[in-house]
């Protein structure tokens, strides 16, 4: 998995050999979540992130959606 973006607390990763739909893996503090890049929905029932942190992650992915989709396409098209 390639880290396409890193903040102080989170790593945004895309797996080159992953399945559709396009999505990003976000990891940090022992927790992880997959976000669908088309619908911006959480793909996991359990993440380990608090609800407030998850809302912030979704907001960040929303802001970065175009960039992350470009990164996904670069690795999968």
Secondary structure in CASP SS format (residue, H / E / C, confidence):
PFRMAT SS
TARGET T0000
AUTHOR 0000-0000-0000
METHOD secondary structure of the structure
MODEL  1
X C 1.00
X E 1.00
X E 1.00
X E 1.00
X E 1.00
X E 1.00
X C 1.00
X C 1.00
X C 1.00
X C 1.00
X E 1.00
X E 1.00
X E 1.00
X E 1.00
X C 1.00
X C 1.00
X C 1.00
X C 1.00
X C 1.00
X C 1.00
X C 1.00
X C 1.00
X E 1.00
X E 1.00
X E 1.00
X E 1.00
X E 1.00
X E 1.00
X C 1.00
X C 1.00
X E 1.00
X E 1.00
X E 1.00
X E 1.00
X E 1.00
X E 1.00
X C 1.00
X C 1.00
X C 1.00
X C 1.00
X C 1.00
X E 1.00
X C 1.00
X C 1.00
X C 1.00
X C 1.00
X C 1.00
X C 1.00
X C 1.00
X C 1.00
X H 1.00
X H 1.00
X H 1.00
X H 1.00
X H 1.00
X H 1.00
X H 1.00
X H 1.00
X H 1.00
X H 1.00
X H 1.00
X H 1.00
X H 1.00
X C 1.00
X H 1.00
X H 1.00
X H 1.00
X H 1.00
X H 1.00
X H 1.00
X H 1.00
X H 1.00
X H 1.00
X H 1.00
X H 1.00
X H 1.00
X C 1.00
END
